[in-house]
Amino acid sequence: MSAVAHRYELRDRQERYRGRIFDVVTDEVTMPGGGTATRDYVRHVGAVAVVALDDAGQVVLVRQYRQPVGRHLWELPAGLMDVDGEDLPAAAARELAEEADLTAGRLDLLVDVHTSPGFSDELVRVFLARDLADVPAEQRHERSEEEADIQIVRLDLDEAVGMVLAGEITNGPCVAGLLAAARARDAGWSALRRADAPLPR
């Protein structure tokens, strides 16, 4: 017989910082055994990422500079949920076009990732894109700031998984997406969810 789980109740919330991409708050929450505790964390707008897999079994990776870690990282085409009214599959298609100059004839859901739940509520939904085609040159997004420096490559999916295991790919959604894609491929794509599946609660 399992014990009854404690119900954590929010007693108070103080906003410390409000920004375009994230806010920082302090919550006072009831704790097991009585009393309360405060928890500081980042409330994030959310993001999407895309494992774009071509007919040859190659995956599209981008190499992009990230200031918080002070270096370039291998990542999936990805971006923020910062367009009002845009649903997650549409955001994934937009990011794939903007960062990799590609469209997808098929989009499935691979995996949902809470990137760092110890201090942030950020959730990244990772999609699998197949039946790829190039965006016509005259319709391509003009990349700026860090995106102007993006390097786009295609690698065999198993080679990319090897880079994850070798510590050469450390971006969390990229790690999760590549491993999930390899597992889903080995299972004959039978475990994929619909692109519009509800978010985890």
Residue, then its C-alpha position, 0 to 999 in steps of 0.5 A: m500500500s503506497a503512502v499518500a503523496h503530500r500536496y504542495e500548495l502555493r502560499d505566496r509568489q513574488e516576481r523578482y524579474r520580468g523579461r521577454i523570454f523568462d521571469v524569475v519568481t520566488d514561491e512559498v510552498t507547503m512542505p511535508g511534515g509542516g511548514t513552508a519553504t521558498r523556491d526561486y526559479v525561472r518561468h520560461v515561455g517554452a520552446v520547440a526543437v526539430v530532429a530533421l531526418d532525410d531519406a538517407g538517414q542523416v540528421v540536420l544539426v546546427r552549430q551556434y554560439r551560446q553566450p551563457v557557456g561562452r562557446h559554440l554548441w551542436e544543436l537541433p534547429a530550435g526556437l522559442m514559443d514567442v509568437d502569439g497564437e502559434d501552436l507547437p507544430a507550427a513553431a517547429a515548422r517555422e524554426l526548421a525553415e528559419e534555421a535550416d532552410l527546410t520544410a517537412g512533409r511529415l511531422d511527428l512528436l518525439v519527446d518532451v524535455h523539462t530541461s532543468p526542473g531544479f530551477s526552471d519550468e522550461l519545457v522543450r517539445v522535440f519533433l521528428a521532421r521527415d520528407l524534407a525539402d529545401v525552402p526556395a532561395e528567395q523565400r529563405h529567412e535572413r538570419s541575424e545576430e548569433e544565427a548569422d554565424i550558424q553552421i548547418v551540417r548533415l550527419d548520419l543519425d548513428e554518428a550523431v548519437g556517437m557524438v552524444l555518447a562521446g560528450e561532443i553534443t551536450n545541448g539537452p534537447c539535442v541529446a534527448g532528441l537524437l537518442a529518442a530518434a535513434r530508438a524510435r527508428d530502431a522500433g520502426w517508428s511505432a512509438l511516435r506520438r502525434a504532433d498535436a498530442p497534449l503537453p505533459r501535466 
